Structures are given as C-alpha cells and as structure tokens.
Amino acid sequence: MIDYNFISKGRLDGAVVDVALPVKIPALSLKKAIAKFSPKENCSMAVIYWTSRKGNESKKVISIPFTNRKQRKGK
C-alpha cells in the first residue's frame, strides 16, 4: 500500500492557506485515496504527496469537490 498525504488548502483574503492538518491515507491507487478523502467545508483544493513503489516522489493538486471520470461522462 502507498501512503498518500493530503494537505487541505483554502483561500483567505486572496491568499492560499492550509485549512487543516495533513491527513495520511493508505490506499492501493490515487483514485481510491481521493475517494476516501473527506475535506473540511471551507477547503477549495488539496495537494497530494506520495512516494511510488519505485521510490519516485510525486505531487498532484486537485480542486474540491473532485469529480471523477465516471461522474463527468455520465455513466
């Protein structure tokens, strides 16, 4: 399992600030980790950090609420 570190971010007076403490979610894939993540109410984006099985450091920024491909395509 890979540990995904979620950092909730929000806007306050035009500046991006941390909303809550980082949350560590263990999951097999990024898609499943995003589905398990539940942000605070004033969170507008989340930064995700993780290390792959090969040891590569990765980062992804997602907007909240996150809509996956299944919801976007309407299936």
Backbone as a ProteinNet text record, in pm:
[ID]
protein_1_A
[PRIMARY]
MIDYNFISKGRLDGAVVDVALPVKIPALSLKKAIAKFSPKENCSMAVIYWTSRKGNESKKVISIPFTNRKQRKGK
[TERTIARY]
83.6	0	87.7	36.8	107.8	39.3	119.4	65.2	53.6	-68.5	-95.6	-116.6	-43.9	-55.3	-137.2	-253.3	-343.6	-328.2	-306	-299.3	-411.5	-510.3	-624.2	-583.2	-621.2	-590	-719.6	-719.5	-834	-788.3	-880.1	-845.9	-893	-802.8	-834.8	-776.6	-861.8	-820.3	-729.2	-760.4	-684.2	-557.8	-523.5	-403.5	-443.6	-361.9	-387.2	-322.2	-402.6	-353.7	-395.1	-323.4	-360	-485.6	-581.4	-707.5	-702.6	-641.1	-638	-501.2	-480.2	-356.7	-351.2	-231.3	-220.5	-282.9	-344.2	-410	-336.9	-301.2	-233.4	-334.2	-350.9	-445.9	-370.6	-372.3	-311	-409.7	-364.6	-450.6	-363.8	-425	-352.9	-335.5	-427.6	-418	-462.3	-422	-458.7	-609.4	-672.3	-816.9	-892.4	-848.1	-913.8	-884.4	-764.3	-730	-813.7	-836.1	-918.2	-1062.2	-1111.9	-1248.7	-1264.2	-1159.1	-1165.1	-1149.2	-1089.9	-1059.5	-1185.9	-1205.2	-1318.9	-1265.6	-1271.2	-1213.4	-1304.9	-1249.4	-1327.2	-1421.5	-1515.6	-1616.8	-1561	-1456.4	-1402.5	-1276.6	-1262.4	-1148.2	-1182.3	-1094	-1119.1	-1026.6	-914.8	-823.8	-745.4	-682.5	-600	-473.2	-361.9	-233.5	-203	-169	-144.1	2	70.3	208.9	215.5	295.5	316.8	447.7	494.3	614.1	572.6	610.7	571	649.5	611.7	681.6	826.6	854.7	991.5	1072.7	1006.5	1076.8	1069.8	985.5	971.6	874.5	915.1	828.4	731.2	602.7	502.1	412.5	347.5	259.5	145.8	24.8	-90.3	-178.4	-230.2	-321.9	-459.8	-560.2	-696.5	-787.4	-892	-990.7	-1099.3	-1158.3	-1262.7	-1393.9	-1503.7	-1523.7	-1466.7	-1406	-1343.4	-1448	-1454.8	-1544.2	-1460.4	-1486.2	-1407.8	-1461.1	-1393.1	-1426.4	-1565.8	-1603.1	-1735.4	-1846.1	-1829	-1929.5	-1930	-1811.2	-1805.2	-1869.2	-1853	-1905.7	-2050.9	-2103.8	-2246.2	-2282.7	-2193.3	-2226	-2270.5
-118.5	0	124.3	227.5	354.1	452.9	532.2	635.1	765.8	816.1	943.8	1049.8	1160.8	1270.4	1382.6	1408.4	1512.9	1636.7	1751.8	1880	1967.3	1999.1	2080.7	2226.9	2292.8	2434.2	2509.9	2635.9	2722.7	2865	2950.3	3090.3	3177.6	3267.3	3361.3	3495.9	3591.6	3725.7	3720.7	3632.6	3623.4	3540.6	3490.4	3409.1	3263.7	3171	3028.9	2988.1	2932.3	2893.4	2748.8	2684.3	2549.9	2558.6	2471.3	2472.3	2375.9	2259.7	2158.3	2090.4	2007.1	1931	1827.3	1788.6	1686.5	1553.9	1485.9	1357.7	1251.2	1141	1031.2	920.4	882.9	779.5	667.8	544.9	433.3	375.5	356.4	302.3	239.2	158.2	94.6	187.5	283.6	374.4	514.6	611.7	750.8	769.5	702.7	713.1	668.9	559.5	510.7	600.3	659.6	750.5	877.7	930.1	1050.5	1021.1	902.1	865.3	858.2	817.7	808.4	943.9	1041.1	1171.3	1252.4	1306.2	1393.3	1526.1	1633.2	1762	1841.1	1948.4	2041.4	2121.2	2193.6	2264.7	2385.8	2450.9	2569.6	2538	2414.1	2369.7	2385.2	2450.4	2467.4	2384.2	2336.5	2249.8	2164.3	2060.4	1972.7	1939.1	1934.9	1895.8	1755.9	1665.5	1526.2	1493.7	1440	1395.8	1246.1	1173.6	1032.2	987.3	872.2	810	678.9	659.1	538.7	418.2	301.7	178.8	180.4	251.2	262.3	368	447.2	548.1	688.7	711.7	845.4	929.7	1052.2	1147	1209.3	1217.3	1273.6	1370.7	1458	1560.7	1585.1	1605.9	1638.4	1736.3	1834.5	1932.5	1906.5	1886.2	1863.8	1972.2	2005.5	2101.4	2024.4	2089.5	2029.5	2098.1	2031.4	1887.8	1822.7	1706	1634	1549.2	1560.9	1477.3	1381.1	1252.8	1154.9	1139.9	1061.8	1047.6	988.5	895.8	832.2	935.7	1027.8	1131.6	1234.7	1268.2	1366.5	1316.7	1187.2	1129.9	1088.3	1078.7	1049.9	904.1	815.8	672.4	620.6
0	0	0	-60.2	-68.8	25.1	96.8	185.1	108.5	96.3	29.4	136.1	128.6	225.1	162.7	220.1	171.4	258	194.2	264.2	208.5	291.4	250.2	243.1	134.3	115.2	89.8	129.6	107.2	82.9	44.5	18.4	133.6	176.8	283.1	243.2	213.8	169.8	47.3	-47.8	-171.5	-163.4	-46.6	-30.2	-3.9	-50.7	-28.5	103.4	193.7	325.8	355.4	448.2	493.8	579.1	552.8	626	744.3	724	829.4	830.8	930.3	939	826.3	785.2	679.6	722.2	626.9	650.9	570.3	634.5	566.4	540.9	412.3	374.2	302	354.8	282.5	181.1	57.1	-47.6	-155.5	-239.1	-348.7	-468.1	-487	-600.4	-559.5	-639.8	-613.8	-623.1	-717.8	-736.3	-610.3	-548.3	-426.6	-307.1	-303.4	-193.8	-201	-321.6	-338.1	-297.4	-326.4	-288.4	-136.3	-63.5	82.6	151.2	81.9	142.6	162.2	284.7	313.6	366.9	286.8	327	419.9	475.4	557.2	467.3	527.5	449.9	375.9	425.7	359.6	278.4	236.8	157.3	9.4	-68.6	-211.4	-298.2	-242.1	-316.3	-218.6	-271.6	-189.5	-265.8	-194.2	-251.7	-199.2	-289.8	-253.6	-281.6	-182.1	-196.8	-170.7	-250.3	-225.8	-289.6	-245.4	-299.9	-365.1	-490.2	-563.3	-514.5	-564	-525.7	-573	-681.4	-733.2	-659.7	-573	-493.5	-549.6	-649.2	-707.5	-626.8	-594.5	-523.8	-624	-587.8	-677.5	-601.8	-679.4	-622.7	-720.7	-668.5	-752.5	-677.1	-748.3	-690.7	-751.2	-665.4	-713	-656.7	-731.8	-682.2	-607.8	-511.5	-429.5	-463.6	-490.5	-488.5	-614.2	-597.9	-707.7	-778.3	-910.3	-988.7	-1071.7	-1055.7	-1130.4	-1272.7	-1351.8	-1493.8	-1512.5	-1427.5	-1437.1	-1417.9	-1322.5	-1299.7	-1411.4	-1466.4	-1574.7	-1702.6	-1733.1	-1857.2	-1844.4	-1724.2	-1704	-1718.3	-1679.9	-1688.4	-1554.7
[MASK]
+++++++++++++++++++++++++++++++++++++++++++++++++++++++++++++++++++++++++++

